[in-house]
């Protein structure tokens, strides 16, 4: 395990790249495609035997570094590499949950809002104007103003959410109308001038403008856009963001093997083989963390493996122009497996009936994989081992970019990557904190 403070970006990216390239078969196909792609055939027989021999408790501990000395050398090598590439982040938890919450805010969002607000309070000096990127329904904007008494401008691309934010403000926070404003705008790297002009026209003008960019769920490319805006515009002095939805990053090509905003650092770009980067890699990075895996029962593993295998095996019997939708009520019997899905012509968008050819393909695959449900859960275990490494690469690429670009521009910055302590409640739990130092 590596302490974040001691991590050297180029060395870490190189080690991760070699490791991920060797084991890319674990994640290079979508989980609906692993049967068709033959991924189950690539799980080494010795690995299957070792995972089969583990108790439920031991199986749950594998992504956390458990290794049985009796397991095969190749499997132990994989698990030791996972352990060696783990990064120890600083955990934060500013408060316990108070369930006396506002209507419509569940425990997860409340936990994130309250902790991010506390981080903003701990970072800001009290003379900033807050720009809330991707403000959604205005939860964070209102909470920051309520707790910090700072002016806030929420920027949201969806006009319906902006309208809902205004309605919610009128109903619950009428006293904030002069200090919390919501605008509809799709944020781009060159949006600063528009945002500054809008902020100046809407918010109180009793201070020299200094801006702090914040975001509760900076989805897809948004956190990278915010980082670029932060680096390029002097009046923006702080950035406090929780990134998420890496799998929605904008691709540069139809095959989704190249993306505009990963890698952003030259160090990762030089290290990462191009065939490692893919939509499934990004999706694995934002898959549920190992915290939830650790508490799964045998029955839950059986149920999850069954659902994974059945969905992938149905996908494998489809013809090129077909797609399926899962029915709300599905039979658990194998002979009725196809009845749990509605078949569609993907071109005409019309439903079709399952044919005898589909049934024959299904029978062939079920015969080939009599233990398919168990193998699917073993594959999930291996993916869970890799999840944090994939996310580390995504996040540290951005941290490395900040360091490199700030140095090139002569900017002195203080940067942190913190983790909320309850990643079972909030799987997307990382927070970027970047400050310009005068």
N, C-alpha and C positions, 0 to 999 in steps of 0.2 A: 504494500500500500504506500502511496506517495502523498506527502503533505502538499497541499496546493501552493503554499508559500515557497516550497523548495522545488517546484516543478519547472523544468526547462522545456519550453514549448516544442522546439524542433526535435529534441530527443524523444519526447513523449509521443509526438505525432508519428515519428518514424517507427517506434516500437508498436504503436497501435495499428499503423498501416500494414506492417508485416503480419501481425496477428490476425487482423480482420480479413486480409487477403487470403490467408491460409484457411480460415473457417467461414468464408463468405457463403458457402452452401447452406449454412444455418439460417441465413436471413435474406438471401438474394431474390427470393420469390415471395409474392404475397401469400398470406396464410390461407387464402382460398385456392391457391394454385400448387400447394406442396405435393399433392398426390400426382397431379398431372406432370409436374416437373421432376418427379422421382426423388424428391428430397428424403423421403423415408428410407429409400434404399441406400442413402449415403451415410446414415447413422451407423458407425462401426458396430459389428456384432458384439465386440468386447464391451463397448460402452453400454449397449442395451443390457447385457448381462449384469454389468455393475449397477446400473440404475434399478434393474429388477431386484437385485439383492438388497437394496436399501429399504429400511423401514420408512414409514411416512415422515417421521420426524427427521431422519437423515436426508430423505429426498427433499424436504422443504429447506434444509440447511445448505444444500449444494450451492445455490447462488450466493450464499453468505461465506463461502470459503471452506465448507466441510469437505474433507478428503479422507476416504478410507484407504489405509495403507495396502489393503489387499486388492484394490482395484488395479486395472491394467495400467502400464506406464504411459500409454498414449492419452488416456483419459485424465490421468493425474497431471500430465504435462499441460493439457488444455486448462484444467482448473487452477493450476499454479500460475499460469499466465494471466488468467482472469484476476486472481488475487494480486499479482504484481502490478497490474495496470489500474487497479482501483485507486481512486483519489479521495483523500480525506478532506472534506470541506468543513468550514466553520458552520455549526448549526445555530440557529436563532429561534427563540420562542418567547416573544415579549409578553404573552398573556395566555391565560387559560380561557377556554370558550365560555362565553356567557350566553346561555340559550334563550334569554329574554331578548329576542331579536326582532327586527322589523319584519313585517309580513312579507313573504315572498323570498326571503333570503335564508337558504339552508345552511347547515353547519359548515360545509366545506367552504362556500363562498364567504361566509361570515369570518371564518378562521383566516382566510386569505386577506380579506379587506382590513380586518383589525391589525393583523401583523404587518401588512404592507404600510398601513397608515402610521404605525409605530416606527417603522424603519424610515419613512419619509420625515417624521418628526425628529428622529435622531440624526438625520443627515442635513436637513435644511436649517438655515439660520434664522428664518422668520422674515426675511426681506425679499423672498422670491414670489413670483407669480407661477402658479402650477398649471402646466398643460397636461391634461389627462388624455393620453393617446389611446384610441379605441375605447371610449368611455362607456359604450354600451347603454345601460339604463341609468347610469349616473351614480351607482352605488359608491364607488371610490371617491368621486368628485365631492359628493355631499359629505361623506365621512371625513375627508381631509379638511374640508372647510369647517365642519362642526368641531373637530378636535384641535385644529391648528389655527383657525381664524385667518387663513390665507385666501386670497382671491384665486379662483380656479376657472379655467376654461376647458370644458370637455369637448374633445373632437372625435366625432363618430361618422363613419362612412354611410351607415344605413339611416336614411331619413326617418323611417318608422321608429327606430330606437331613439333618435333625437326627439321626436315628438313625444314618445313615452317618457323620456327623461324630464321634459318640460311639464308634462301632466303630473308626474310623480313629485316634482319640485313644488308645484302649486298646491298639491294635496298635503304633503308631509313637511316641506321645508320652505314655506312662503317667505320667511325672514332672510333666505339666502338669495333672493331673486336679483339683487344688485351686485352680489359678489361671486355668484356661480353662474356661468353662462355655458350654453351648449350650442355648438355649431356643427353643421353637416359639411364634411370635407373628407375626401379620400387622400390620406397623407402620402406625399412623395418626398424624396430627398431634397427637392427644391421648394418645398412648401413654406419655408421659414418666413419669407417676406409676407406672404398672405396671412400666415398665422399671427405674425407680429402686428400687422396692421389691424387685423380683426380683434386681437386682444386689446390693443390700444384704444380702439373705438368702443369696446364693450365693458371693459373693467375699470375700476378706479385708477386714477393717474397720480396718486400721491407718493410714488416711489420711482427711483431710477429702475428701468426694466431689467430684471434678472430673472431668467426662466429656469424652471426645473421640469424636465420631462419625466412623467410617471406613466405606468401602465400596469393594470392588474393582470391582464392576459394579452400580452403583445403577440398576437397570433401571426404565424407564418413569417413573412418578410418584415413585419412592422418593427420588431426590435432592432434589426439591422438598419432599417431606414432611420430609426431614432438615433442610433449610434452615429451614423454618418452626419445627420443634422447637428448633433451635439459637437462633433469634432470640427465642423466647418463654420459654426456661427458663435462668435465670442459671447453674446449675451446669454447663451444657454450655459449655465454653470454646473448643472447637476443632471444626472440621469438615473432613475430608479425604476427598473422594469422587471416584470416576470414574464419571460418568453414561453411560448407554447406552440403546439400544432406545427412542429417542424415538417411534417409530411405534406403540408400545404404550401411549402416554399415554391416559388414560381420556377418552372423548368425552362431551360433554354432550348430543349429539343422535344420532339414528339415521344421519344422513348423514355423520357424522364431519367436520363443518365447524366445530365449536366444541368446545373441550377445557377441562377443569377447570384444568389447570396450564400452559397457554400461551395467551395471554400471562399472566404473573404480574405484570409491571411495568406501571404505568399508562402509562409512556412508550411501550412497544411497543403496548399496547392502543389508544392514540390514533393510532398511525401505520399499523398494518398493516391493509390492506383485508381484510374478513372472507372474501372468496372466494379469497384467496391461501392461507390456512391450511387444510390438508387432510391426510388420512392420507398421500398420496403425497409431499407437502412434507416431512413428518416422516420418512418412509422415506428420502427423498433425503438428508436431514441425516445419517442413519446408514449411508448407502451406503458402499462401499469408497472410500477417499480416492484422490486423484490419484497417490499414490506408487506404487501397483501399476500404474496405467494407463501410467505413464511407461516401463515395461519391457516392454510387450506387443509381440510380434512381429506381422508381417503375418498369419501363419497364425492366431495367437490372436485377432486382431481379426476375421478372417473367421469363425472358429468361434463367437465370442461373438455377432456380429451375426446369424449364421444361427440360433443357438439363440433369441435374443430375438425375431426376426421370426417364426419358426415357432410359438413358443408363443403369440404375440399373434394370429397369423392363425388359429390353431385356435380361440382364444377367440372370435374374431369370427364364426365360422360357427355358434356354438351358439345354440339357442333359449333362451327366457327361463328355462325350468325345467331347464336342463341344466348340468352341470359336467363337468370332465375331470380325470383323473389321468394323469401322465406314466408310461408303461411303462418298466421298467428297461432294456429293450433296444429301441431305436428304429431304424427304417430311415432312412437318409440320403436316400433317393430321394423326390422330390416326389410321385410318384404314390402312394407308400405313406405319406405324411405322417400321415394320420389313423390309420393302423395303429400309430403310435407312442404313441397315447393311448387310454385306456379311457373311454368315454362313460358318464355316470351321470345318472339322473333325480335331481335335487337334492332333490325332495320325498320320493320313495319310497326313496332311497338304494340303488337297484338299477341294475345296468348295462344299457345299451342297445346296439343295433347302429347303426353309422353308416348314414345313409340317402343316397339319391341327391340329395336336396335339400342335404345337407351338402356333398357332393362338388361340386355345381354352384356353391354359394357359394364354396367353396375355389378352384375354377378361375377364377371371376370375379375374386377378389382377387389371385390369382397373376398373372393377366393385367394387372390394374391396376398392380401393383407388381413389375415384372420385376427391379428392383434393390432389392427390399425388404430383403434382408440387409444391403446396404451402407448404406441409409438408416437402418436400425435402429442400426447402429454410429455413424453420424453423430449420431443422437439421443442415444446414450450419451455421446458426446464432449461435447455441449452440457450434458447433465446433470452430467457430471464437472466442467465449468467452474463450475456452480452449487452443487455439493455443499458446499464450504466456506462459502459465503455463507449457505446454509440453516442449517448447523450453527452458524455464528457468531450468527445471529439467536436460535436456541434457547438457546444458552449465555449470551450476553450479556444476554438477557432476565432470566435468573436472577441474574446479577451485578448488574444494575441494580436488581432487586427488593431484594437484600440491602442495597445502598447506601441506597436510599430508606427501607426499613423501619427500618434501624438508625438513620438520622437522625431519623425520627419518634419512635423509642423512646428517643432519647438514648444509644444504644449507640455506643461507639467500637470499630470493627472494622478489622482489616487483612485485605484480600482479595486473592487471586491466582488467576489461571487459567493453569496451566502446561500444557505439551504434552510428552509423552514423545517423544524424538527419532526413534524408529524406528516411524513410522506405517505402514510397509509390513508390519511384523510385527504391530503392534497398532493397527488402524485406529481403534478407540475409545480414544484416547490422551490425552484431556484430564483434568486433575485440578483440582478446586476445593479451595482452601485458604483457610479463613476462620477468623480468630482474634479473640476478644474481648480488648481491651487494657484492662488495669486502670489 
